[in-house]
Amino acid sequence: MSLPAAKYSSLPPDSPTFPPESIAESQPPPPPETYNHEIFFSQLHEYAFIFNVCLAQLFSLASLAMTVAPLPIIANYFDNHDPGQLSWFTAAYSLTVGTFILPAGRLGDMYGHKRIFMFGWLWFSFWSIICGFSKSTIMLSAFRAMQGIGPALLVPNAMALVGRTFPMGMKRNLVFSLFGACGPTGWVTGAFFSSLCAQLGGNKLKPSGWAWSFWFLAMATFLASILSYLVIPAPITPPPTMTPTTDKNLLRLSRPIPPQSRAQFDYLGCFSGVSGLILINFAVNQAPLVGWKVPYIYYLLILGAIVFGAFIYVELKIASHPLVPLRGLSKEAGFVLGCIAAGWGSHGIWIYYYYLFLEDLRGSTALSAVAQTLPVAVTGTMAALSTGFLLKRFQVGYVMMAAMMCFLLGAILLATAPVDQSYWTQTFLSVLVMPGGMNLSFPAGTIILSNAMPREHQGIAASLISTMVNYSISTGLGIAGTIAVNTNDHGRDPLGGFRGAWYFGIGLSALGVFIAGWFVYHSRVPKL
């Protein structure tokens, strides 16, 4: 096998240590998929690339927040205050993000991550425009579901671009940590601008202030698609020879591998997996609205479970190129996904009812509620950036245990906070602690699965983490909605409903702590 070019990139061709032509000629060329594709980036180009892929995470979370922070204002606009219907604004978005992420990474592996990434931006932009023209809660929920397909295409392919561009090591871990840090930053950004448009723009931005937050998002995501075209390199065929460089001002990064054959897509697995997840999630989120006594809720739930069971069978027994490589998942990967499902399900409940608690019970305005969430951006960014450092010194089980403890403590603090208590006691502490859970678990899980997957399957690795995050948020909100509806005394005790939902979130985060504790106890994995 010929010697790698990276070791000799700073040496002239006539250097005595440069691999002799006779050695290179005597070895058969590797198959195309094993070539170490190279590209030269200037430092500025590298920064632009990292900025561009991180925008996917930032706008994904910003859009999620856009129907949470100004929810009471949007409810007044539609003259609909039914908690079951209003929760669909967020649940529908998370549903499609979490569900369509499953095949999105695989599509990127096949057709090229840059192509799917750019298409995701354009889809995101188009449906953000349409959301602003909604005339009812049903229309907005449906359009939010369509909008969510955009981030579903963006996030796993952004992470796959990082995984294919940077080799394993501190730089890749740092970029994944920056990607994770864009989560809390994006949430606060989306909550702030949507609240600003809804609260202050209602009299100046017609027809409705909240709609302009979607139209501004459409402009931003369209510009991001142009930036993607300019800064993300297109895949090329393997170079016939290795070309050394002596320019120290240029940085060598890995070129994405050419797309795989289209015939390798797992169509049966895609259909059964997406259908099963949608049916289950729709039943769980529709139940708080119509009640569990309605027969079609049970029919959809049972049908969804059957179809999803068929998906697992297809992936294990039938698919030659499975959408999700269940056969190859390690014990560590299963542990990470279990922790993320429990922790992020708890987090979705915490943040959704946090804003309702502040605005409906404490009388805060939308902008005031956002201001009380600002510590999320600071502590969340600090936690995300520290993940790579922590994983080098501690086993992954300990990092996940710390994340699950943050989820648990943050949920307990908010669930037991009295309405008339000062923000600076339990609520503030909860806001400080909770971001540690999401921004330790997400980068840690991403790094672990990315390192465990080969370069040609980086899209699949990214899909698993993102699917688990978003689907657990949507499903958790549906179950919490059922609990809230049945514990609020027919709407006369909203605090009782909020706390019932939070207690369920506490149970989820406690499950995460148990999974992490079990793994720490039984693990024999060496330090990363």
Residue pairs with C-beta under 8 A, 6 or more apart in sequence:
1 27
1 30
2 19
2 23
2 24
2 27
2 29
2 30
2 242
3 19
3 23
3 24
4 36
5 36
5 38
5 242
5 243
5 244
6 36
6 38
6 252
8 15
8 17
8 18
8 19
8 242
8 244
9 244
9 245
9 252
10 244
10 245
10 246
10 248
11 17
11 18
11 244
11 246
12 18
12 244
12 246
13 244
18 244
24 242
32 237
32 238
32 258
33 257
33 258
33 260
33 456
35 238
35 239
35 257
36 254
37 235
37 236
37 238
37 239
37 254
37 255
37 256
37 257
38 239
38 252
38 253
38 254
38 255
39 233
39 252
39 253
39 254
39 255
40 245
40 247
40 250
40 251
40 252
40 253
41 49
41 250
41 251
41 252
41 253
42 249
42 250
42 251
43 249
43 251
45 231
46 251
46 253
48 227
48 230
48 231
49 161
49 165
49 231
49 232
50 162
50 175
50 178
52 224
52 227
52 228
52 231
52 232
53 158
53 159
53 161
53 162
53 175
53 179
53 232
54 158
54 178
54 179
54 182
55 182
55 224
55 227
56 117
56 120
56 151
56 154
56 155
56 157
56 158
57 155
57 158
57 179
57 180
57 182
57 183
57 186
58 182
58 183
58 185
58 186
58 189
59 124
59 151
59 154
59 186
59 190
59 217
59 220
59 221
59 224
60 97
60 151
60 154
60 155
60 186
61 182
61 183
61 184
61 186
61 187
61 190
62 186
62 187
62 189
62 190
62 191
62 193
62 217
63 93
63 124
63 128
63 147
63 151
63 190
63 217
64 90
64 93
64 94
64 97
64 187
64 190
65 186
65 187
65 188
65 189
65 190
65 191
65 194
66 190
66 191
66 193
66 194
66 213
66 214
66 217
67 74
67 89
67 90
67 93
67 140
67 144
67 194
68 90
68 191
68 351
68 352
68 355
69 190
69 191
69 192
69 194
69 195
69 355
69 366
69 369
69 370
69 373
70 194
70 195
70 197
70 198
70 199
70 210
70 213
70 366
71 86
71 89
71 355
71 356
71 359
72 356
72 359
72 360
72 366
73 198
73 199
73 202
73 209
73 210
73 366
74 86
74 89
74 140
74 198
74 210
75 81
75 86
77 208
77 210
78 136
78 137
78 140
80 86
80 137
82 289
83 288
83 481
83 484
83 485
83 497
84 288
84 289
84 290
84 481
84 485
85 137
85 138
85 141
85 289
86 137
87 285
87 288
87 352
87 477
87 478
87 481
88 137
88 141
88 144
88 285
88 289
89 137
89 140
89 141
89 144
90 144
90 352
90 474
90 477
91 281
91 285
91 474
91 477
91 478
91 481
92 141
92 142
92 144
92 145
92 148
92 285
93 144
93 145
93 147
93 148
94 148
94 348
94 470
94 471
94 473
94 474
94 477
95 145
95 148
95 278
95 281
95 282
95 285
95 470
95 471
95 474
96 145
96 146
96 147
96 148
96 149
96 152
97 148
97 149
97 151
97 152
97 155
97 466
97 470
98 152
98 277
98 281
98 466
98 467
98 468
98 469
98 470
98 471
98 472
98 473
98 474
99 152
99 274
99 277
99 278
99 281
99 467
99 471
100 148
100 149
100 152
100 153
100 274
101 152
101 155
101 156
101 463
101 466
101 467
101 470
102 270
102 273
102 274
102 277
102 323
102 324
102 463
102 467
103 265
103 270
103 273
103 274
103 323
103 463
104 116
104 120
104 152
104 153
104 155
104 156
104 157
104 459
104 463
105 156
105 157
105 160
105 458
105 459
105 460
105 461
105 462
105 463
106 265
106 266
106 270
106 323
106 459
106 460
106 463
107 116
107 153
107 265
107 459
108 115
108 116
108 117
108 156
108 157
108 160
108 459
109 160
109 259
109 260
109 456
109 457
109 458
109 459
109 460
110 259
110 260
110 261
110 262
110 264
110 265
111 259
111 262
112 234
112 235
112 256
112 259
113 157
113 160
113 161
113 164
113 256
113 459
114 161
114 228
114 232
114 233
114 234
114 235
114 256
116 153
116 157
117 153
117 154
117 157
117 158
117 161
117 228
117 232
118 225
118 228
118 229
119 153
120 150
120 151
120 152
120 153
120 154
120 157
121 150
121 154
121 221
121 222
121 224
121 225
121 228
122 222
122 225
123 149
123 150
123 153
124 147
124 150
124 151
124 154
124 218
124 221
125 150
125 217
125 218
125 219
125 221
125 222
125 225
126 218
127 143
127 146
127 147
127 149
127 150
128 147
128 150
128 214
128 215
128 217
128 218
128 221
129 214
129 215
129 218
130 143
130 146
130 147
131 140
131 143
131 144
131 147
131 211
131 214
132 211
132 212
132 214
132 215
132 218
133 211
134 140
134 143
134 211
150 221
152 466
152 470
155 462
155 466
156 459
156 462
156 463
156 466
157 459
157 462
158 179
158 462
159 176
159 179
159 446
159 450
159 458
159 461
159 462
159 465
159 466
160 458
160 459
160 461
160 462
161 232
161 256
162 172
162 175
162 176
162 179
162 450
163 172
163 450
163 453
163 455
163 458
163 461
163 462
164 254
164 256
164 257
164 455
164 458
165 253
165 254
165 255
165 256
166 172
166 175
166 253
166 254
167 254
168 451
170 388
170 392
172 447
172 450
173 387
173 388
173 391
173 443
173 447
174 385
174 388
176 387
176 388
176 443
176 446
176 447
176 450
177 384
177 385
177 386
177 387
177 388
177 443
178 384
178 385
179 443
179 446
180 384
180 387
180 439
180 442
180 443
180 446
181 380
181 381
181 384
181 385
181 439
183 380
183 384
183 438
183 439
183 442
184 376
184 377
184 379
184 380
184 381
184 384
184 435
184 438
184 439
185 377
185 380
185 381
187 351
187 373
187 376
187 377
188 370
188 373
188 374
188 376
188 377
190 213
190 217
191 369
191 370
191 373
192 367
192 370
193 213
193 216
194 210
194 213
194 366
195 365
195 366
195 367
195 369
195 370
196 213
196 367
197 205
197 209
197 210
197 211
197 212
197 213
197 216
198 209
198 210
198 213
198 366
199 209
199 365
199 366
199 367
200 209
200 367
201 209
201 212
202 208
202 209
202 210
203 209
205 211
205 212
233 255
233 256
235 255
235 256
235 257
235 258
235 259
236 255
236 258
237 258
238 258
245 252
254 455
257 455
257 456
260 456
264 320
264 321
265 321
266 314
266 315
266 319
266 321
266 322
266 323
268 314
268 318
268 319
269 311
269 314
269 315
269 319
269 322
269 323
269 324
270 323
272 307
272 308
272 310
272 311
272 314
273 308
273 311
273 315
273 323
273 324
275 304
275 307
276 304
276 305
276 306
276 307
276 308
276 309
276 310
276 311
277 304
277 308
277 471
278 304
279 300
279 301
279 303
279 304
279 307
280 300
280 301
280 304
280 305
280 308
280 475
281 304
281 471
281 474
281 475
281 478
282 300
282 304
283 297
283 298
283 300
283 301
283 304
284 301
284 475
284 478
284 479
284 482
285 474
285 475
285 477
285 478
285 481
286 297
286 300
286 478
287 294
287 297
287 478
287 481
287 482
288 478
288 481
288 482
288 484
288 485
289 481
290 297
291 297
292 298
292 482
312 326
314 322
315 322
315 323
315 324
315 325
315 326
315 327
316 322
316 326
316 327
323 460
324 460
324 463
324 464
325 457
325 460
330 452
332 396
332 448
332 452
332 519
332 523
332 525
333 448
333 449
333 452
333 464
335 397
335 400
335 515
335 516
335 519
336 396
336 400
336 444
336 445
336 448
336 449
336 465
337 445
337 464
337 465
337 468
338 512
338 515
339 400
339 403
339 404
339 441
339 445
339 512
339 515
339 516
340 441
340 442
340 445
340 465
340 468
340 469
340 472
341 468
341 471
341 472
342 404
342 407
342 472
342 508
342 509
342 511
342 512
342 515
343 403
343 404
343 407
343 437
343 438
343 441
343 508
343 509
343 512
344 438
344 441
344 468
344 469
344 472
344 473
344 476
345 472
345 473
345 475
345 476
345 505
345 508
346 407
346 408
346 411
346 437
346 476
346 505
346 506
346 508
346 509
346 512
347 407
347 434
347 437
347 438
347 473
347 505
348 472
348 473
348 474
348 476
348 477
349 411
349 476
349 477
349 480
349 501
349 502
349 504
349 505
349 508
350 407
350 410
350 411
350 414
350 430
350 434
350 502
350 505
351 434
352 477
352 480
353 480
353 484
353 498
353 501
353 502
354 373
354 414
354 430
355 369
356 494
356 498
357 414
357 419
357 495
357 498
358 364
358 368
358 369
358 372
359 365
359 366
359 369
360 494
361 419
361 494
361 495
361 498
362 419
364 372
372 423
372 427
372 428
372 431
373 431
375 428
375 431
375 432
375 435
376 431
376 434
376 435
379 432
379 433
379 435
379 436
379 439
380 435
380 436
380 438
380 439
381 439
383 406
383 435
383 436
383 439
383 440
384 439
384 440
384 442
384 443
386 440
387 399
387 439
387 440
387 443
387 444
387 447
388 443
388 447
390 399
390 402
390 440
390 444
391 399
391 444
391 447
391 528
392 527
392 528
393 527
394 527
395 520
395 523
395 525
395 526
395 527
395 528
396 444
396 448
396 525
396 528
397 516
397 519
397 520
397 523
397 525
398 520
399 440
399 444
400 440
400 441
400 444
400 516
400 519
401 513
401 516
401 517
401 520
402 436
402 440
403 436
403 437
403 438
403 440
403 441
403 444
403 512
403 516
404 437
404 441
404 509
404 512
404 513
404 515
404 516
405 437
405 513
406 433
406 434
406 435
406 436
406 437
406 440
407 434
407 437
407 438
407 508
407 509
407 512
408 506
408 509
408 510
408 512
408 513
409 430
409 433
410 430
410 431
410 433
410 434
410 436
410 437
411 430
411 434
411 502
411 505
411 506
411 509
412 506
413 426
413 427
413 429
413 430
413 433
414 426
414 427
414 430
414 502
415 499
415 502
415 503
415 505
415 506
416 426
417 425
417 426
417 427
417 430
419 495
421 427
437 509
442 465
442 469
445 465
445 468
446 461
446 462
446 465
448 528
449 461
449 462
449 464
449 465
450 458
450 461
450 462
452 461
453 460
453 461
476 504
476 505
476 508
479 504
480 500
480 501
480 504
480 505
481 501
483 497
483 500
483 501
483 503
483 504
484 497
484 498
484 500
484 501
485 497
486 500
487 493
487 496
487 497
487 499
487 500
488 494
488 496
488 497
488 498
488 500
489 496
